[in-house]
C-alpha cells in the first residue's frame, strides 16, 4: 500500500478535461501583496493574453456552468479599489468582462470600492458576486451564523441593485453544511480548489485556482489544461514521507473518521511529526464520493485507504488497512457536525466518535475505542483579525496524557505546534 497515497494525490491534483473552464482567482492589482495576492497591470494583461492565445473564450462566473467549449473566467476577491483603478482599464481594453466578489460590510470603506464604482463595473458588463458579509471562515460557523454571512450578503447586494448569482467562499473553505446553506441563496459557488471545471463539476464547489504573478512566464495556459495549483509541490513533498522505513505494524491513529463528509470541503491533507511518529492523511471529494488514505511511520507502521459515499442522509465507507478490512458510517448532527463509527474486522475493534461545533469558532472532537479508551481535543479560534477568519487558535486535548497547543493559518495552510505528556509535535494541514 506504500505507493497508494502518492497515486491518490496525483489523481486529485491534476484533473484535465476535454472541454473545460479555468476560473482564476486574483485579489489585488498594482500593489504588493505576496505570491498569490497581487500582481501589476502589465502582468495581468500578459496572463489574460496567454489564456486567449490558448484558445479560451472569457465568461463571467455565472456563465461557467452553462458555457460550451474551452473558457476562462477572471475573478477578483474582497473588493479592493485597486481592482477598479488598475484591473478594470486593462480588461476593458482587452474586451474581457470579469467577476468581482465583494465583502459587503467592506464596500465604501477606505481601500475598498464604493457602491457607485460597483455600479459602473456592472454597467460595463462585469458581474458582481458575494464574498460574504465579513469574510469569516465559513466552516467555523454554526447554522445561524452561516445564514447571516451568506444570506445577509446577498440581501445587501440585492438592496443595492445587484443580483448576485454566485458566491466565493472566503479562503476557499467550505463543507457540506456551507454548501447546503449557500444553495438556498446562490446558483453557484466558488472555492480555491485546484483543477478545471467541466459538466461534472459541483456548481456549489466550482474549482478556482489562485493566480500568481509567475503564471505569465511559467505557463497559465498550461495550467489551464492540467489544473495544477501552486499547492501541488508542497503536497508532493509531503508524500515522500510515506517512503520512510518503519517498525512493526501498529494500530490506527486517533480521530480516524473513515466516512467523513459533513465537515469536508473538496479535500484535505495533513502531516504531523513527533519523536515517535509521522502521521499523514489525504482525502478528496468528488460529488457524493470521498477517497481517503492515512499513513503512519516511525515506531510503528500503519496504512489505510477508504472509499466513502453520501447517501440516504448519511455517509458510508469501506476500506482496507494494515489491520484488514474496515467499514465506517457517519450521520450529520443538524448542521453542528457529525457522529461517526468504524469497525476493523482484522483487529476486531470498534471505534465511535463525533466532531461537533458547539458555537462559532469552536470545535470538539471525541473518540472512544474499545481497546484504547477515550481521546478528546477541543479548539477555539481567538477573536483576533476577524476579517481574516480568526487565523490564530488554541487547542487542548487528552490522549493517554494531556496536551495543548496553538495553530496559525497561513493562506491555505494551518501550522500547529503541540506539547504534552507524549512530547512535542509539529503539524501542517491544508484544506480546499
C-alpha positions as CSV (number, residue, x, y, z in Angstrom):
1,X,0.0,0.0,0.0
2,X,3.1,2.3,0.2
3,X,2.6,3.7,-3.3
4,X,-1.1,4.3,-2.9
5,X,-1.1,7.7,-1.2
6,X,1.1,9.4,-3.9
7,X,-1.2,7.9,-6.6
8,X,-4.3,9.3,-4.9
9,X,-2.8,12.7,-4.6
10,X,-1.7,12.8,-8.2
11,X,-5.3,12.0,-9.3
12,X,-6.6,14.8,-7.2
13,X,-4.0,17.4,-8.2
14,X,-4.4,17.1,-12.0
15,X,-7.8,16.8,-13.5
16,X,-7.7,17.6,-17.2
17,X,-10.9,17.8,-19.2
18,X,-11.5,17.7,-23.0
19,X,-13.7,20.9,-22.9
20,X,-13.2,22.8,-19.7
21,X,-13.3,26.1,-17.9
22,X,-10.4,27.6,-15.9
23,X,-11.6,30.2,-13.4
24,X,-8.7,32.1,-11.8
25,X,-8.6,34.0,-8.5
26,X,-6.9,37.3,-8.0
27,X,-7.1,39.7,-5.2
28,X,-5.2,43.0,-5.7
29,X,-3.7,44.6,-8.7
30,X,-0.9,47.2,-8.8
31,X,0.2,46.7,-5.2
32,X,2.5,44.3,-3.4
33,X,0.7,41.5,-1.6
34,X,2.6,38.2,-1.7
35,X,2.8,35.4,-4.3
36,X,-0.9,34.9,-4.8
37,X,-2.5,38.1,-3.6
38,X,-1.3,40.8,-6.0
39,X,0.1,41.4,-9.5
40,X,0.7,44.5,-11.6
41,X,-1.3,45.7,-14.6
42,X,1.1,44.5,-17.3
43,X,1.3,41.0,-15.7
44,X,-2.4,40.8,-15.7
45,X,-2.5,41.7,-19.3
46,X,0.0,39.0,-20.2
47,X,-1.8,36.4,-18.3
48,X,-5.2,37.2,-19.9
49,X,-3.5,37.2,-23.4
50,X,-1.9,33.8,-22.7
51,X,-5.3,32.3,-22.0
52,X,-6.7,33.9,-25.1
53,X,-3.8,32.6,-27.1
54,X,-4.6,29.1,-25.8
55,X,-8.0,29.4,-27.4
56,X,-10.1,30.1,-24.3
57,X,-13.2,32.4,-24.5
58,X,-13.9,34.6,-21.5
59,X,-17.1,34.3,-19.4
60,X,-18.3,35.5,-16.1
61,X,-18.8,33.4,-13.0
62,X,-22.5,32.7,-13.5
63,X,-21.8,31.6,-17.1
64,X,-19.2,29.0,-16.2
65,X,-21.6,26.1,-15.7
66,X,-23.5,26.6,-19.0
67,X,-20.7,27.7,-21.2
68,X,-19.6,25.5,-24.1
69,X,-16.1,24.9,-25.4
70,X,-12.9,26.0,-23.6
71,X,-13.5,29.0,-21.5
72,X,-11.8,31.1,-18.8
73,X,-13.2,33.3,-16.1
74,X,-11.2,36.1,-14.4
75,X,-12.3,36.8,-10.8
76,X,-11.2,39.2,-8.1
77,X,-12.0,38.7,-4.4
78,X,-12.5,41.0,-1.4
79,X,-13.4,44.3,-3.1
80,X,-10.2,46.3,-3.2
81,X,-10.4,49.6,-5.0
82,X,-7.2,48.9,-7.0
83,X,-9.2,46.4,-9.0
84,X,-11.4,49.3,-10.2
85,X,-8.4,51.6,-10.6
86,X,-5.9,49.2,-12.4
87,X,-7.6,45.9,-13.5
88,X,-10.7,47.5,-14.9
89,X,-9.0,49.7,-17.5
90,X,-6.7,46.8,-18.6
91,X,-9.5,44.3,-19.0
92,X,-11.8,46.9,-20.7
93,X,-9.0,47.5,-23.3
94,X,-8.8,43.7,-23.9
95,X,-12.6,43.3,-24.1
96,X,-12.7,41.0,-21.1
97,X,-15.5,41.1,-18.5
98,X,-14.6,39.9,-15.1
99,X,-16.4,38.9,-11.9
100,X,-15.9,40.9,-8.6
101,X,-16.7,39.0,-5.4
102,X,-17.0,41.7,-2.7
103,X,-17.2,41.6,1.1
104,X,-20.4,43.6,1.6
105,X,-19.5,45.0,5.0
106,X,-16.3,46.5,3.5
107,X,-17.8,48.3,0.5
108,X,-17.3,52.0,0.8
109,X,-14.6,51.7,3.4
110,X,-11.1,53.2,2.8
111,X,-9.2,51.0,0.3
112,X,-12.3,49.3,-1.0
113,X,-14.7,50.1,-3.9
114,X,-17.8,52.2,-3.4
115,X,-21.3,51.2,-4.5
116,X,-21.1,53.8,-7.2
117,X,-17.9,52.2,-8.6
118,X,-19.5,48.7,-8.5
119,X,-22.5,50.0,-10.5
120,X,-20.1,51.4,-13.1
121,X,-18.4,47.9,-13.3
122,X,-21.8,46.3,-13.7
123,X,-22.8,48.7,-16.4
124,X,-19.6,47.7,-18.3
125,X,-20.6,44.0,-18.2
126,X,-18.8,42.9,-15.0
127,X,-20.6,40.5,-12.7
128,X,-20.8,41.4,-9.0
129,X,-20.9,38.5,-6.6
130,X,-20.8,37.9,-2.9
131,X,-17.7,37.2,-0.8
132,X,-20.0,37.0,2.3
133,X,-20.7,39.8,4.8
134,X,-17.5,39.9,6.9
135,X,-15.1,37.4,5.3
136,X,-15.5,34.8,8.0
137,X,-14.1,31.3,7.7
138,X,-17.4,29.6,7.0
139,X,-16.7,26.1,8.2
140,X,-16.1,27.6,11.7
141,X,-19.7,28.9,11.9
142,X,-22.9,27.4,13.3
143,X,-26.0,27.3,11.1
144,X,-27.5,30.7,12.1
145,X,-24.2,32.5,11.5
146,X,-23.9,30.8,8.1
147,X,-27.3,32.2,7.2
148,X,-26.2,35.7,8.2
149,X,-22.9,35.6,6.3
150,X,-24.3,34.0,3.1
151,X,-27.9,35.3,3.0
152,X,-27.1,38.7,4.6
153,X,-24.5,39.4,1.9
154,X,-26.9,38.5,-0.9
155,X,-29.7,40.6,0.6
156,X,-27.5,43.6,0.9
157,X,-26.3,43.3,-2.7
158,X,-29.9,42.9,-3.9
159,X,-30.9,46.0,-1.9
160,X,-28.2,47.9,-3.7
161,X,-29.3,46.8,-7.1
162,X,-27.1,43.7,-7.8
163,X,-28.4,40.3,-8.5
164,X,-25.6,38.1,-7.1
165,X,-25.9,34.7,-8.6
166,X,-22.6,33.4,-7.2
167,X,-20.6,33.5,-4.0
168,X,-16.9,32.9,-3.5
169,X,-16.1,31.2,-0.2
170,X,-13.5,33.2,1.9
171,X,-10.2,31.4,1.9
172,X,-11.8,28.8,-0.4
173,X,-13.1,27.0,2.7
174,X,-16.4,25.1,2.7
175,X,-18.0,21.9,3.9
176,X,-21.3,20.1,3.3
177,X,-23.1,22.4,5.7
178,X,-21.8,25.5,4.0
179,X,-22.7,24.2,0.6
180,X,-26.3,23.4,1.8
181,X,-26.8,26.9,3.1
182,X,-25.2,28.5,0.0
183,X,-27.7,26.6,-2.2
184,X,-30.5,28.5,-0.6
185,X,-29.2,31.8,-1.8
186,X,-27.0,31.2,-4.9
187,X,-27.0,29.1,-8.0
188,X,-23.2,28.8,-8.0
189,X,-20.3,29.0,-5.5
190,X,-16.5,29.0,-6.0
191,X,-13.7,27.6,-4.0
192,X,-9.9,27.9,-4.4
193,X,-9.5,24.2,-5.3
194,X,-7.0,23.4,-8.0
195,X,-8.4,22.0,-11.2
196,X,-10.6,23.0,-14.1
197,X,-14.4,22.9,-14.4
198,X,-16.5,20.7,-16.7
199,X,-20.0,19.4,-16.9
200,X,-19.5,17.1,-13.9
201,X,-18.3,19.9,-11.6
202,X,-20.4,20.5,-8.4
203,X,-21.9,24.0,-9.1
204,X,-21.6,24.8,-5.4
205,X,-17.9,23.9,-5.3
206,X,-16.6,25.2,-8.6
207,X,-12.8,25.0,-8.9
208,X,-10.9,28.3,-8.9
209,X,-7.0,28.1,-8.6
210,X,-5.1,31.0,-7.2
211,X,-3.5,33.1,-9.9
212,X,0.1,34.3,-9.3
213,X,2.4,36.8,-11.0
214,X,4.6,33.9,-12.1
215,X,1.9,32.4,-14.3
216,X,2.6,34.9,-17.1
217,X,6.1,33.4,-17.5
218,X,5.6,29.9,-16.3
219,X,2.5,28.9,-18.2
220,X,-1.0,29.8,-17.1
221,X,-2.2,28.3,-20.4
222,X,-0.5,25.0,-19.5
223,X,-2.1,25.1,-16.0
224,X,-5.5,25.6,-17.6
225,X,-5.2,22.2,-19.2
226,X,-3.6,20.4,-16.2
227,X,-5.4,22.1,-13.3
228,X,-2.2,22.0,-11.3
229,X,-2.3,24.5,-8.4
230,X,0.6,26.3,-6.6
231,X,0.0,24.0,-3.6
232,X,0.8,20.9,-5.6
233,X,4.6,20.9,-5.0
234,X,4.1,21.2,-1.2
235,X,1.7,18.2,-1.3
236,X,4.2,16.2,-3.4
237,X,7.0,16.8,-0.9
238,X,4.8,15.7,2.0
239,X,4.1,12.4,0.2
240,X,7.7,11.5,0.3
241,X,7.3,10.7,4.0
242,X,5.4,7.5,3.1
243,X,8.6,6.0,1.8
244,X,10.2,6.2,5.3
245,X,11.2,2.8,6.8
246,X,9.2,2.0,10.0
247,X,8.8,-0.5,12.8
248,X,6.2,-3.2,13.2
249,X,2.6,-2.7,12.1
250,X,0.6,-0.7,14.6
251,X,-3.0,0.5,15.3
252,X,-4.9,3.3,13.6
253,X,-4.1,6.9,14.5
254,X,-6.7,8.7,16.5
255,X,-9.7,10.6,15.1
256,X,-10.0,8.4,12.0
257,X,-13.5,9.0,10.7
258,X,-13.5,6.8,7.6
259,X,-16.8,8.2,6.4
260,X,-16.2,11.9,6.9
261,X,-18.4,14.2,4.8
262,X,-20.4,16.8,6.7
263,X,-17.3,18.8,7.7
264,X,-15.4,18.1,4.4
265,X,-14.8,20.5,1.5
266,X,-13.2,19.2,-1.7
267,X,-10.2,17.8,0.0
268,X,-7.7,18.0,2.9
269,X,-4.1,16.9,3.6
270,X,-2.4,16.9,6.9
271,X,1.0,15.9,8.2
272,X,2.3,15.8,11.8
273,X,5.6,14.8,13.2
274,X,6.7,13.9,16.7
275,X,9.6,11.9,18.1
276,X,7.6,8.7,17.9
277,X,5.6,9.0,14.6
278,X,5.0,10.8,11.4
279,X,1.3,10.7,10.6
280,X,-0.2,11.8,7.3
281,X,-3.8,11.8,5.8
282,X,-5.2,12.7,2.5
283,X,-8.9,12.9,1.4
284,X,-10.5,14.1,-1.8
285,X,-14.2,14.6,-2.5
286,X,-15.9,14.3,-6.0
287,X,-19.6,14.9,-5.7
288,X,-21.0,12.3,-3.2
289,X,-17.9,10.2,-3.2
290,X,-14.9,10.5,-1.0
291,X,-11.5,8.8,-1.4
292,X,-9.2,8.8,1.6
293,X,-5.8,7.5,2.8
294,X,-3.8,7.6,6.0
295,X,-0.3,6.5,6.8
296,X,1.8,6.4,10.0
297,X,5.6,5.9,10.1
298,X,8.1,5.7,13.0
299,X,8.0,3.4,15.9
300,X,5.1,1.6,14.3
301,X,3.6,1.5,10.7
302,X,0.0,1.9,9.6
303,X,-1.6,2.3,6.1
304,X,-5.2,2.7,5.2
305,X,-7.3,3.5,2.1
306,X,-11.1,4.1,2.2
307,X,-13.9,4.9,-0.3
308,X,-17.0,6.6,1.0
309,X,-20.3,7.8,-0.4
310,X,-23.0,10.1,0.9
311,X,-26.5,8.5,0.5
312,X,-29.8,8.4,2.4
313,X,-28.8,11.4,4.5
314,X,-25.7,9.7,5.9
315,X,-22.2,8.7,4.8
316,X,-20.9,5.2,4.5
317,X,-17.4,3.9,3.8
318,X,-15.5,0.7,3.2
319,X,-11.7,0.3,3.3
320,X,-8.6,-1.7,3.8
321,X,-5.9,-1.0,6.3
322,X,-2.8,-2.7,7.8
323,X,-5.2,-4.3,10.2
324,X,-7.5,-5.7,7.5
325,X,-10.9,-4.7,6.0
326,X,-13.0,-2.0,7.7
327,X,-16.3,-0.3,7.5
328,X,-17.5,3.1,8.7
329,X,-20.6,5.3,8.8
330,X,-21.3,8.9,9.8
331,X,-24.5,10.9,10.4
332,X,-24.9,14.7,10.4
333,X,-25.8,16.5,13.7
334,X,-28.3,19.1,12.4
335,X,-25.6,21.4,11.0
336,X,-23.4,21.2,14.1
337,X,-21.1,18.4,13.0
338,X,-21.3,14.7,12.6
339,X,-21.2,11.5,14.7
340,X,-19.3,8.5,13.3
341,X,-18.2,4.9,13.9
342,X,-15.9,2.4,12.3
343,X,-15.2,-1.3,12.8
344,X,-11.9,-3.0,11.9
345,X,-12.6,-6.7,11.0
346,X,-8.9,-7.6,11.2
347,X,-8.3,-6.1,14.6
348,X,-11.9,-6.9,15.8
349,X,-12.0,-3.4,17.1
350,X,-14.8,-0.8,17.2
351,X,-14.4,3.0,17.4
352,X,-17.1,5.7,18.0
353,X,-16.6,9.4,17.7
354,X,-18.0,12.8,17.0
355,X,-16.9,16.2,15.6
356,X,-19.1,19.0,17.0
357,X,-19.2,22.7,16.6
358,X,-20.9,23.8,19.8
359,X,-20.7,27.5,19.0
360,X,-18.9,29.8,16.4
361,X,-15.2,29.2,16.0
362,X,-15.1,26.2,18.5
363,X,-14.8,22.5,17.6
364,X,-14.8,19.4,19.8
365,X,-13.5,16.0,18.6
366,X,-14.2,13.0,20.8
367,X,-13.3,9.4,20.2
368,X,-13.8,6.1,22.1
369,X,-12.0,2.9,21.1
370,X,-12.8,-0.4,22.8
371,X,-9.1,-1.1,23.3
372,X,-7.5,2.4,23.8
373,X,-10.3,4.2,25.6
374,X,-11.2,7.9,25.2
375,X,-9.5,10.7,23.4
376,X,-10.7,14.3,23.2
377,X,-9.5,17.5,21.5
378,X,-11.0,21.0,21.6
379,X,-10.0,24.0,19.5
380,X,-11.1,27.7,19.7
381,X,-10.2,30.5,17.2
382,X,-9.2,33.6,19.1
383,X,-11.2,36.8,18.4
384,X,-8.2,38.3,16.6
385,X,-8.2,39.6,13.0
386,X,-12.0,38.9,12.5
387,X,-11.7,40.0,8.8
388,X,-9.1,37.3,8.2
389,X,-11.3,34.5,9.7
390,X,-9.6,34.4,13.1
391,X,-6.4,32.7,11.9
392,X,-5.0,32.0,15.4
393,X,-6.3,29.1,17.5
394,X,-5.6,27.5,20.8
395,X,-6.2,23.8,21.4
396,X,-6.2,21.3,24.3
397,X,-6.7,17.6,24.4
398,X,-6.2,14.3,26.1
399,X,-4.9,11.0,24.5
400,X,-3.1,8.8,27.1
401,X,-2.0,12.2,28.6
402,X,-2.9,15.8,28.4
403,X,-1.5,18.2,25.7
404,X,-2.0,21.7,24.5
405,X,-1.0,23.8,21.5
406,X,-1.5,26.7,19.1
407,X,-2.4,26.9,15.4
408,X,-1.9,29.7,12.9
409,X,-3.4,29.7,9.4
410,X,-1.1,30.9,6.6
411,X,-3.0,31.2,3.4
412,X,-4.3,27.7,2.5
413,X,-2.3,26.1,5.3
414,X,-2.5,25.7,9.0
415,X,0.6,25.2,11.1
416,X,0.2,23.6,14.5
417,X,2.5,23.0,17.4
418,X,1.6,21.0,20.5
419,X,3.4,19.9,23.7
420,X,2.3,17.5,26.3
421,X,2.9,14.2,28.1
422,X,4.0,12.5,24.9
423,X,6.4,15.2,23.8
424,X,6.4,17.9,21.1
425,X,4.6,17.6,17.8
426,X,4.6,19.9,14.7
427,X,1.8,19.6,12.1
428,X,0.8,21.1,8.8
429,X,-2.7,21.0,7.4
430,X,-4.2,22.1,4.1
431,X,-7.9,22.3,3.1
432,X,-9.5,23.2,-0.2
